[in-house]
């Protein structure tokens, strides 16, 4: 047995992992795209009965490619769609006027495999956001910690909007951030806690080890896009 509070926390933690690791696929609206190894810790009560003390997730394996791209007719992880609505963006440091995200735009119009009167039903991501906030609280996470997590994921969405252009001399100069994406790139950096200069340097250059020291390699257009996706 366990206390009611512990039971709620354990149940909420499991539902949270699904929000962060489940997605709509071609056959399932809530398909698990992750694997986990969870340990349950027990204490003995005054009657020497074992009661659940707390759970601990030691391994969490995620289908990382789904963060940046999904097959046609499928969606990214639920949490990305929950955090892309206007209310969530306002609460987590985003800009509701810049709420189109390249990572999820192809999946935003995807509907459920559930029908009513012959019409496929849409996902209610606004309600999903409200639910996951409550689940975070029920699982024992503070409002500050919850906001930090949500801001991190929102930052990943904005990072996906970064676009690059090749330098003037394609044979020697690194590509650079395109001016049109500077506003959303700045938001991404603020949410991720990284300066614009540091992030730009990380995405347009790569450190290459040499015999005596590390050298800096300037990246061209395609590698920079790959690095931004890898950072996400």
Secondary structure, DSSP 8 states (H G I E B T S, - for coil): ---HHHHHHHHHHHHHHHHHHEE--SS-TTEE-EEEEEEEEEEE-TTS-EEEEEEEEEEEEE-THHHH---TT---BHHHHHTTSHHHHHHTT--TTS---TTTTTTTT---S-EETTEE----HHHHHHHHHHHHHHTT--HHHHHHHHHHHHHHHHHTT--EE--SSTTT---EE-GGGHHHHHHHHHHHT--HHHHHHHHHEEEEE-SSSEEEEE--HHHHHHHHHHH-
